[in-house]
């Protein structure tokens, strides 16, 4: 089982942005030094979710110049917010800079306010995402002497005459990682031999107290499709080794009681930030075309904690992960910096990295 770090910290004011960027660079370096397998970044805009998320690929390129062992991933790229040409180009640049250590999560996005800022109709986001990915595949395959590729998709239109530069690092473009919630997304990952994100809930309920049940359902379906797709054993093994289950908040302390007490402090700050952002989101979502229809439970509810959190002593955390490892989950994505990143929160995040690396990861790494 692999372990990766999700840099999902927030700020709540503009004067905090620079310090957060510096702190996340240091946190990522610490993760590599401790033996974590990858650094993942979110892709979000305008919401205060995370300053570097407004251009996660640029931040990953900066980190790639300093971190030479870890993979880099995105959880997940909101495909409708990216020109298909720029998406294809930037993926190839990162593929080259990381020497193929790249995993590009792809999805249709979650927040109407973000769509409004990019001129995308929220209700059309899924269709635009599907078409953008199809266009990107054509662009990656295009040779310089091939006929021009012309497209028109939502706010994006163009005609590519030559080829995408730079070329991809390997024989295939960087691995994309769909969310294996919809059958079509799981099948896309399986047929291409890509990893997938495995959700822990089933809509319309964005939470619940039985995450393993949902993870088992989605993972089993994805793995069956992958194994039936006719790939070489090496491609199947690689895809499964990166197939990812995400915890938005991972918090470890010496005892369960200490971890729970600190987790509640973290989640109260997180929820306050979310509520503040919702105030502005609600102001943006005034027309029916941009109204979000699902609803996530409050962070301090047991539904949210059971679905999105991994917390406790090292032993409790290892015991929790054991059935996921037995199921075959290849990569655990750990949100170690969830919420506003003040000095206390950063200290706890670094302690979580230390305890994971010292007391949890060796139990699962030895099985590789």
KEGU-608255 format. One record per residue (C-alpha): residue in one letter; x, y, z. Coordinates in nm, 3 decimals. Example, Ala and Ser with C-alpha at 12.3 -4.5 7.8 and 13.67 -1.06 7.14 Angstrom:
! residues 2
<site r="A" u="1.230" v="-0.450" w="0.780"/>
<site r="S" u="1.367" v="-0.106" w="0.714"/>
//
This chain:
! residues 368
<site r="X" u="0.000" v="0.000" w="0.000"/>
<site r="X" u="0.128" v="0.345" w="-0.095"/>
<site r="X" u="0.081" v="0.657" w="0.118"/>
<site r="X" u="0.044" v="1.003" w="-0.034"/>
<site r="X" u="-0.004" v="1.353" w="0.108"/>
<site r="X" u="-0.289" v="1.581" w="0.001"/>
<site r="X" u="-0.195" v="1.951" w="0.038"/>
<site r="X" u="-0.549" v="2.073" w="0.104"/>
<site r="X" u="-0.493" v="2.360" w="0.349"/>
<site r="X" u="-0.697" v="2.680" w="0.348"/>
<site r="X" u="-0.643" v="3.044" w="0.429"/>
<site r="X" u="-0.911" v="3.285" w="0.542"/>
<site r="X" u="-0.750" v="3.617" w="0.444"/>
<site r="X" u="-0.521" v="3.744" w="0.169"/>
<site r="X" u="-0.239" v="3.830" w="0.410"/>
<site r="X" u="-0.210" v="3.460" w="0.502"/>
<site r="X" u="-0.154" v="3.334" w="0.148"/>
<site r="X" u="0.224" v="3.370" w="0.126"/>
<site r="X" u="0.296" v="3.198" w="0.457"/>
<site r="X" u="0.072" v="2.908" w="0.361"/>
<site r="X" u="0.260" v="2.863" w="0.034"/>
<site r="X" u="0.593" v="2.853" w="0.218"/>
<site r="X" u="0.457" v="2.613" w="0.481"/>
<site r="X" u="0.322" v="2.374" w="0.217"/>
<site r="X" u="0.656" v="2.366" w="0.036"/>
<site r="X" u="0.825" v="2.264" w="0.363"/>
<site r="X" u="0.550" v="2.009" w="0.441"/>
<site r="X" u="0.592" v="1.851" w="0.098"/>
<site r="X" u="0.970" v="1.828" w="0.143"/>
<site r="X" u="0.919" v="1.663" w="0.482"/>
<site r="X" u="0.679" v="1.411" w="0.326"/>
<site r="X" u="0.937" v="1.311" w="0.065"/>
<site r="X" u="1.211" v="1.282" w="0.326"/>
<site r="X" u="0.988" v="1.051" w="0.533"/>
<site r="X" u="0.920" v="0.817" w="0.241"/>
<site r="X" u="0.571" v="0.916" w="0.126"/>
<site r="X" u="0.498" v="0.815" w="-0.231"/>
<site r="X" u="0.327" v="1.121" w="-0.378"/>
<site r="X" u="0.215" v="1.478" w="-0.327"/>
<site r="X" u="-0.138" v="1.552" w="-0.447"/>
<site r="X" u="-0.289" v="1.897" w="-0.503"/>
<site r="X" u="-0.649" v="2.016" w="-0.548"/>
<site r="X" u="-0.774" v="2.236" w="-0.833"/>
<site r="X" u="-1.003" v="2.512" w="-0.701"/>
<site r="X" u="-1.064" v="2.878" w="-0.770"/>
<site r="X" u="-1.196" v="3.190" w="-0.594"/>
<site r="X" u="-1.322" v="3.005" w="-0.288"/>
<site r="X" u="-1.035" v="3.050" w="-0.042"/>
<site r="X" u="-1.005" v="2.671" w="-0.051"/>
<site r="X" u="-0.631" v="2.691" w="-0.107"/>
<site r="X" u="-0.423" v="2.967" w="-0.266"/>
<site r="X" u="-0.197" v="2.735" w="-0.469"/>
<site r="X" u="-0.501" v="2.542" w="-0.596"/>
<site r="X" u="-0.575" v="2.826" w="-0.838"/>
<site r="X" u="-0.288" v="2.688" w="-1.046"/>
<site r="X" u="-0.200" v="2.351" w="-0.900"/>
<site r="X" u="0.002" v="2.254" w="-1.207"/>
<site r="X" u="0.227" v="2.559" w="-1.165"/>
<site r="X" u="0.281" v="2.476" w="-0.798"/>
<site r="X" u="0.355" v="2.113" w="-0.888"/>
<site r="X" u="0.612" v="2.231" w="-1.144"/>
<site r="X" u="0.783" v="2.436" w="-0.872"/>
<site r="X" u="0.788" v="2.139" w="-0.635"/>
<site r="X" u="0.912" v="1.908" w="-0.911"/>
<site r="X" u="1.233" v="2.109" w="-0.929"/>
<site r="X" u="1.304" v="2.021" w="-0.566"/>
<site r="X" u="1.143" v="1.682" w="-0.501"/>
<site r="X" u="1.303" v="1.409" w="-0.710"/>
<site r="X" u="1.149" v="1.090" w="-0.570"/>
<site r="X" u="0.778" v="1.146" w="-0.512"/>
<site r="X" u="0.506" v="1.130" w="-0.771"/>
<site r="X" u="0.276" v="1.428" w="-0.825"/>
<site r="X" u="-0.100" v="1.406" w="-0.850"/>
<site r="X" u="-0.412" v="1.619" w="-0.873"/>
<site r="X" u="-0.729" v="1.549" w="-0.678"/>
<site r="X" u="-0.891" v="1.640" w="-0.898"/>
<site r="X" u="-0.851" v="1.867" w="-1.201"/>
<site r="X" u="-1.182" v="2.038" w="-1.280"/>
<site r="X" u="-1.165" v="1.967" w="-1.654"/>
<site r="X" u="-1.440" v="2.212" w="-1.766"/>
<site r="X" u="-1.231" v="2.501" w="-1.629"/>
<site r="X" u="-0.935" v="2.425" w="-1.857"/>
<site r="X" u="-0.895" v="2.480" w="-2.228"/>
<site r="X" u="-0.834" v="2.134" w="-2.376"/>
<site r="X" u="-0.527" v="2.268" w="-2.556"/>
<site r="X" u="-0.374" v="2.420" w="-2.243"/>
<site r="X" u="-0.465" v="2.107" w="-2.046"/>
<site r="X" u="-0.286" v="1.881" w="-2.296"/>
<site r="X" u="0.020" v="2.107" w="-2.314"/>
<site r="X" u="0.059" v="2.149" w="-1.937"/>
<site r="X" u="0.014" v="1.780" w="-1.865"/>
<site r="X" u="0.296" v="1.706" w="-2.111"/>
<site r="X" u="0.525" v="1.968" w="-1.957"/>
<site r="X" u="0.469" v="1.824" w="-1.609"/>
<site r="X" u="0.513" v="1.473" w="-1.748"/>
<site r="X" u="0.857" v="1.577" w="-1.871"/>
<site r="X" u="0.954" v="1.768" w="-1.555"/>
<site r="X" u="0.858" v="1.476" w="-1.329"/>
<site r="X" u="1.005" v="1.212" w="-1.564"/>
<site r="X" u="0.671" v="1.036" w="-1.583"/>
<site r="X" u="0.587" v="1.060" w="-1.211"/>
<site r="X" u="0.250" v="1.219" w="-1.280"/>
<site r="X" u="-0.111" v="1.123" w="-1.198"/>
<site r="X" u="-0.378" v="1.361" w="-1.324"/>
<site r="X" u="-0.710" v="1.323" w="-1.148"/>
<site r="X" u="-0.996" v="1.438" w="-1.369"/>
<site r="X" u="-1.353" v="1.536" w="-1.289"/>
<site r="X" u="-1.628" v="1.778" w="-1.383"/>
<site r="X" u="-1.594" v="2.010" w="-1.080"/>
<site r="X" u="-1.810" v="2.079" w="-0.778"/>
<site r="X" u="-1.867" v="2.451" w="-0.721"/>
<site r="X" u="-2.089" v="2.676" w="-0.934"/>
<site r="X" u="-1.896" v="2.989" w="-0.829"/>
<site r="X" u="-1.587" v="2.847" w="-0.997"/>
<site r="X" u="-1.781" v="2.777" w="-1.317"/>
<site r="X" u="-1.915" v="3.131" w="-1.326"/>
<site r="X" u="-1.563" v="3.273" w="-1.308"/>
<site r="X" u="-1.459" v="3.073" w="-1.614"/>
<site r="X" u="-1.776" v="3.128" w="-1.816"/>
<site r="X" u="-1.894" v="2.767" w="-1.783"/>
<site r="X" u="-2.258" v="2.677" w="-1.724"/>
<site r="X" u="-2.263" v="2.451" w="-1.415"/>
<site r="X" u="-2.535" v="2.230" w="-1.562"/>
<site r="X" u="-2.322" v="2.172" w="-1.870"/>
<site r="X" u="-2.000" v="2.099" w="-1.677"/>
<site r="X" u="-2.015" v="1.721" w="-1.708"/>
<site r="X" u="-2.072" v="1.731" w="-2.084"/>
<site r="X" u="-1.794" v="1.988" w="-2.131"/>
<site r="X" u="-1.557" v="1.773" w="-1.925"/>
<site r="X" u="-1.629" v="1.464" w="-2.136"/>
<site r="X" u="-1.577" v="1.655" w="-2.461"/>
<site r="X" u="-1.260" v="1.827" w="-2.335"/>
<site r="X" u="-1.105" v="1.490" w="-2.246"/>
<site r="X" u="-1.191" v="1.354" w="-2.590"/>
<site r="X" u="-1.034" v="1.660" w="-2.754"/>
<site r="X" u="-0.721" v="1.625" w="-2.538"/>
<site r="X" u="-0.682" v="1.262" w="-2.647"/>
<site r="X" u="-0.692" v="1.370" w="-3.012"/>
<site r="X" u="-0.437" v="1.643" w="-2.943"/>
<site r="X" u="-0.197" v="1.407" w="-2.767"/>
<site r="X" u="-0.221" v="1.165" w="-3.061"/>
<site r="X" u="-0.174" v="1.431" w="-3.331"/>
<site r="X" u="0.146" v="1.427" w="-3.535"/>
<site r="X" u="0.276" v="1.744" w="-3.697"/>
<site r="X" u="0.175" v="1.634" w="-4.048"/>
<site r="X" u="-0.174" v="1.519" w="-3.948"/>
<site r="X" u="-0.479" v="1.717" w="-4.054"/>
<site r="X" u="-0.571" v="2.009" w="-3.822"/>
<site r="X" u="-0.790" v="1.934" w="-3.521"/>
<site r="X" u="-1.080" v="2.177" w="-3.497"/>
<site r="X" u="-1.311" v="2.191" w="-3.197"/>
<site r="X" u="-1.587" v="2.394" w="-3.034"/>
<site r="X" u="-1.693" v="2.298" w="-2.681"/>
<site r="X" u="-1.871" v="2.533" w="-2.442"/>
<site r="X" u="-1.643" v="2.834" w="-2.390"/>
<site r="X" u="-1.357" v="2.670" w="-2.583"/>
<site r="X" u="-1.297" v="2.669" w="-2.956"/>
<site r="X" u="-0.989" v="2.646" w="-3.174"/>
<site r="X" u="-0.799" v="2.481" w="-3.453"/>
<site r="X" u="-0.464" v="2.312" w="-3.381"/>
<site r="X" u="-0.250" v="2.299" w="-3.695"/>
<site r="X" u="0.074" v="2.136" w="-3.582"/>
<site r="X" u="0.126" v="1.930" w="-3.265"/>
<site r="X" u="0.124" v="1.955" w="-2.887"/>
<site r="X" u="0.467" v="2.051" w="-2.753"/>
<site r="X" u="0.649" v="1.925" w="-2.561"/>
<site r="X" u="0.597" v="1.563" w="-2.648"/>
<site r="X" u="0.486" v="1.326" w="-2.373"/>
<site r="X" u="0.761" v="1.173" w="-2.158"/>
<site r="X" u="0.689" v="0.807" w="-2.241"/>
<site r="X" u="0.509" v="0.611" w="-2.506"/>
<site r="X" u="0.173" v="0.709" w="-2.357"/>
<site r="X" u="0.062" v="1.041" w="-2.213"/>
<site r="X" u="0.053" v="1.082" w="-1.835"/>
<site r="X" u="-0.195" v="0.865" w="-1.651"/>
<site r="X" u="-0.534" v="1.021" w="-1.591"/>
<site r="X" u="-0.733" v="0.923" w="-1.282"/>
<site r="X" u="-1.113" v="0.942" w="-1.310"/>
<site r="X" u="-1.338" v="0.910" w="-1.007"/>
<site r="X" u="-1.486" v="0.560" w="-1.027"/>
<site r="X" u="-1.833" v="0.665" w="-0.915"/>
<site r="X" u="-2.009" v="0.663" w="-1.250"/>
<site r="X" u="-1.978" v="0.348" w="-1.460"/>
<site r="X" u="-1.854" v="0.552" w="-1.758"/>
<site r="X" u="-1.571" v="0.703" w="-1.553"/>
<site r="X" u="-1.469" v="0.367" w="-1.406"/>
<site r="X" u="-1.474" v="0.214" w="-1.753"/>
<site r="X" u="-1.260" v="0.493" w="-1.897"/>
<site r="X" u="-0.996" v="0.429" w="-1.632"/>
<site r="X" u="-1.013" v="0.052" w="-1.682"/>
<site r="X" u="-0.998" v="0.055" w="-2.060"/>
<site r="X" u="-0.695" v="0.287" w="-2.062"/>
<site r="X" u="-0.518" v="0.102" w="-1.781"/>
<site r="X" u="-0.532" v="0.404" w="-1.552"/>
<site r="X" u="-0.575" v="0.419" w="-1.173"/>
<site r="X" u="-0.898" v="0.556" w="-1.027"/>
<site r="X" u="-1.023" v="0.737" w="-0.720"/>
<site r="X" u="-1.252" v="0.514" w="-0.516"/>
<site r="X" u="-1.531" v="0.702" w="-0.331"/>
<site r="X" u="-1.655" v="0.620" w="0.019"/>
<site r="X" u="-2.019" v="0.728" w="-0.029"/>
<site r="X" u="-2.302" v="0.685" w="-0.275"/>
<site r="X" u="-2.497" v="0.994" w="-0.385"/>
<site r="X" u="-2.727" v="1.161" w="-0.305"/>
<site r="X" u="-2.582" v="1.107" w="0.043"/>
<site r="X" u="-2.238" v="1.275" w="0.054"/>
<site r="X" u="-2.133" v="1.095" w="0.370"/>
<site r="X" u="-2.227" v="0.805" w="0.596"/>
<site r="X" u="-2.095" v="0.576" w="0.865"/>
<site r="X" u="-2.016" v="0.273" w="0.644"/>
<site r="X" u="-1.743" v="0.397" w="0.408"/>
<site r="X" u="-1.585" v="0.054" w="0.355"/>
<site r="X" u="-1.911" v="-0.076" w="0.209"/>
<site r="X" u="-1.910" v="0.192" w="-0.060"/>
<site r="X" u="-1.535" v="0.163" w="-0.123"/>
<site r="X" u="-1.578" v="-0.212" w="-0.171"/>
<site r="X" u="-1.861" v="-0.164" w="-0.419"/>
<site r="X" u="-1.676" v="0.087" w="-0.640"/>
<site r="X" u="-1.335" v="-0.079" w="-0.615"/>
<site r="X" u="-1.468" v="-0.426" w="-0.699"/>
<site r="X" u="-1.648" v="-0.293" w="-1.007"/>
<site r="X" u="-1.344" v="-0.098" w="-1.125"/>
<site r="X" u="-1.102" v="-0.387" w="-1.071"/>
<site r="X" u="-1.327" v="-0.626" w="-1.264"/>
<site r="X" u="-1.335" v="-0.385" w="-1.559"/>
<site r="X" u="-0.958" v="-0.334" w="-1.542"/>
<site r="X" u="-0.880" v="-0.705" w="-1.535"/>
<site r="X" u="-1.121" v="-0.770" w="-1.823"/>
<site r="X" u="-0.970" v="-0.499" w="-2.044"/>
<site r="X" u="-0.687" v="-0.717" w="-2.179"/>
<site r="X" u="-0.390" v="-0.517" w="-2.051"/>
<site r="X" u="-0.046" v="-0.656" w="-1.977"/>
<site r="X" u="-0.004" v="-0.768" w="-1.617"/>
<site r="X" u="0.238" v="-0.481" w="-1.552"/>
<site r="X" u="-0.020" v="-0.220" w="-1.654"/>
<site r="X" u="-0.288" v="-0.378" w="-1.434"/>
<site r="X" u="-0.049" v="-0.396" w="-1.139"/>
<site r="X" u="0.058" v="-0.034" w="-1.182"/>
<site r="X" u="-0.302" v="0.089" w="-1.206"/>
<site r="X" u="-0.406" v="-0.101" w="-0.893"/>
<site r="X" u="-0.099" v="0.020" w="-0.704"/>
<site r="X" u="-0.213" v="0.379" w="-0.752"/>
<site r="X" u="-0.587" v="0.323" w="-0.715"/>
<site r="X" u="-0.666" v="0.574" w="-0.443"/>
<site r="X" u="-0.893" v="0.611" w="-0.144"/>
<site r="X" u="-0.892" v="0.963" w="-0.001"/>
<site r="X" u="-0.922" v="1.094" w="0.353"/>
<site r="X" u="-0.979" v="1.469" w="0.360"/>
<site r="X" u="-0.847" v="1.486" w="0.715"/>
<site r="X" u="-0.587" v="1.251" w="0.864"/>
<site r="X" u="-0.487" v="1.326" w="1.222"/>
<site r="X" u="-0.275" v="1.104" w="1.445"/>
<site r="X" u="-0.171" v="1.150" w="1.807"/>
<site r="X" u="-0.022" v="0.925" w="2.073"/>
<site r="X" u="-0.368" v="0.827" w="2.201"/>
<site r="X" u="-0.718" v="0.798" w="2.057"/>
<site r="X" u="-0.857" v="1.050" w="2.305"/>
<site r="X" u="-0.594" v="1.310" w="2.220"/>
<site r="X" u="-0.646" v="1.258" w="1.846"/>
<site r="X" u="-1.025" v="1.298" w="1.876"/>
<site r="X" u="-0.997" v="1.611" w="2.091"/>
<site r="X" u="-0.757" v="1.773" w="1.846"/>
<site r="X" u="-0.958" v="1.655" w="1.545"/>
<site r="X" u="-1.264" v="1.841" w="1.673"/>
<site r="X" u="-1.059" v="2.160" w="1.704"/>
<site r="X" u="-0.940" v="2.114" w="1.345"/>
<site r="X" u="-1.290" v="2.046" w="1.215"/>
<site r="X" u="-1.445" v="2.345" w="1.393"/>
<site r="X" u="-1.194" v="2.571" w="1.218"/>
<site r="X" u="-1.252" v="2.387" w="0.891"/>
<site r="X" u="-1.631" v="2.424" w="0.917"/>
<site r="X" u="-1.603" v="2.794" w="1.000"/>
<site r="X" u="-1.396" v="2.841" w="0.682"/>
<site r="X" u="-1.648" v="2.640" w="0.478"/>
<site r="X" u="-1.938" v="2.844" w="0.616"/>
<site r="X" u="-1.758" v="3.166" w="0.528"/>
<site r="X" u="-1.702" v="3.044" w="0.173"/>
<site r="X" u="-2.064" v="2.932" w="0.145"/>
<site r="X" u="-2.179" v="3.286" w="0.215"/>
<site r="X" u="-1.998" v="3.404" w="-0.098"/>
<site r="X" u="-2.092" v="3.094" w="-0.299"/>
<site r="X" u="-2.460" v="3.156" w="-0.224"/>
<site r="X" u="-2.426" v="3.508" w="-0.356"/>
<site r="X" u="-2.279" v="3.369" w="-0.678"/>
<site r="X" u="-2.535" v="3.093" w="-0.727"/>
<site r="X" u="-2.841" v="3.307" w="-0.787"/>
<site r="X" u="-2.954" v="3.167" w="-1.122"/>
<site r="X" u="-3.087" v="2.816" w="-1.176"/>
<site r="X" u="-2.811" v="2.726" w="-1.421"/>
<site r="X" u="-2.549" v="2.761" w="-1.150"/>
<site r="X" u="-2.724" v="2.620" w="-0.843"/>
<site r="X" u="-2.553" v="2.330" w="-0.670"/>
<site r="X" u="-2.793" v="2.044" w="-0.602"/>
<site r="X" u="-2.607" v="1.816" w="-0.359"/>
<site r="X" u="-2.535" v="1.886" w="0.007"/>
<site r="X" u="-2.239" v="1.774" w="0.218"/>
<site r="X" u="-2.296" v="1.709" w="0.590"/>
<site r="X" u="-2.143" v="1.936" w="0.852"/>
<site r="X" u="-1.784" v="1.844" w="0.934"/>
<site r="X" u="-1.849" v="1.770" w="1.302"/>
<site r="X" u="-2.117" v="1.510" w="1.229"/>
<site r="X" u="-2.037" v="1.142" w="1.257"/>
<site r="X" u="-2.138" v="1.101" w="0.890"/>
<site r="X" u="-1.865" v="1.341" w="0.779"/>
<site r="X" u="-1.603" v="1.213" w="1.021"/>
<site r="X" u="-1.662" v="0.847" w="0.928"/>
<site r="X" u="-1.648" v="0.921" w="0.553"/>
<site r="X" u="-1.372" v="1.178" w="0.533"/>
<site r="X" u="-1.149" v="1.138" w="0.841"/>
<site r="X" u="-0.882" v="0.895" w="0.954"/>
<site r="X" u="-0.784" v="0.963" w="1.313"/>
<site r="X" u="-0.658" v="0.803" w="1.633"/>
<site r="X" u="-0.341" v="0.651" w="1.768"/>
<site r="X" u="-0.105" v="0.482" w="1.522"/>
<site r="X" u="-0.247" v="0.142" w="1.620"/>
<site r="X" u="-0.608" v="0.255" w="1.567"/>
<site r="X" u="-0.520" v="0.403" w="1.228"/>
<site r="X" u="-0.337" v="0.087" w="1.120"/>
<site r="X" u="-0.629" v="-0.131" w="1.233"/>
<site r="X" u="-0.867" v="0.091" w="1.033"/>
<site r="X" u="-0.656" v="0.062" w="0.716"/>
<site r="X" u="-0.606" v="-0.315" w="0.733"/>
<site r="X" u="-0.934" v="-0.410" w="0.557"/>
<site r="X" u="-0.869" v="-0.149" w="0.285"/>
<site r="X" u="-0.528" v="-0.305" w="0.223"/>
<site r="X" u="-0.684" v="-0.650" w="0.217"/>
<site r="X" u="-0.943" v="-0.526" w="-0.033"/>
<site r="X" u="-0.664" v="-0.409" w="-0.263"/>
<site r="X" u="-0.662" v="-0.031" w="-0.230"/>
<site r="X" u="-0.321" v="0.070" w="-0.361"/>
<site r="X" u="-0.282" v="0.427" w="-0.239"/>
<site r="X" u="-0.409" v="0.608" w="0.071"/>
<site r="X" u="-0.433" v="0.983" w="0.012"/>
<site r="X" u="-0.391" v="1.167" w="0.342"/>
<site r="X" u="-0.520" v="1.521" w="0.389"/>
<site r="X" u="-0.271" v="1.619" w="0.658"/>
<site r="X" u="-0.322" v="1.997" w="0.640"/>
<site r="X" u="-0.703" v="2.019" w="0.633"/>
<site r="X" u="-0.849" v="2.357" w="0.725"/>
<site r="X" u="-0.681" v="2.691" w="0.799"/>
<site r="X" u="-0.309" v="2.631" w="0.846"/>
<site r="X" u="-0.207" v="2.823" w="1.157"/>
<site r="X" u="0.116" v="2.734" w="1.346"/>
<site r="X" u="-0.063" v="2.488" w="1.577"/>
<site r="X" u="-0.231" v="2.314" w="1.285"/>
<site r="X" u="0.101" v="2.289" w="1.101"/>
<site r="X" u="0.268" v="2.138" w="1.408"/>
<site r="X" u="-0.004" v="1.873" w="1.427"/>
<site r="X" u="0.024" v="1.806" w="1.052"/>
<site r="X" u="0.398" v="1.748" w="1.079"/>
<site r="X" u="0.345" v="1.520" w="1.379"/>
<site r="X" u="0.093" v="1.319" w="1.177"/>
<site r="X" u="0.353" v="1.272" w="0.902"/>
<site r="X" u="0.608" v="1.155" w="1.159"/>
<site r="X" u="0.371" v="0.905" w="1.323"/>
<site r="X" u="0.244" v="0.772" w="0.991"/>
<site r="X" u="0.598" v="0.719" w="0.865"/>
<site r="X" u="0.730" v="0.567" w="1.187"/>
<site r="X" u="0.442" v="0.355" w="1.316"/>
<site r="X" u="0.186" v="0.297" w="1.038"/>
<site r="X" u="0.345" v="0.286" w="0.694"/>
<site r="X" u="0.603" v="0.014" w="0.772"/>
<site r="X" u="0.319" v="-0.229" w="0.851"/>
<site r="X" u="0.183" v="-0.191" w="0.497"/>
<site r="X" u="0.501" v="-0.119" w="0.302"/>
<site r="X" u="0.652" v="-0.452" w="0.408"/>
<site r="X" u="0.382" v="-0.632" w="0.212"/>
<site r="X" u="0.485" v="-0.471" w="-0.119"/>
//
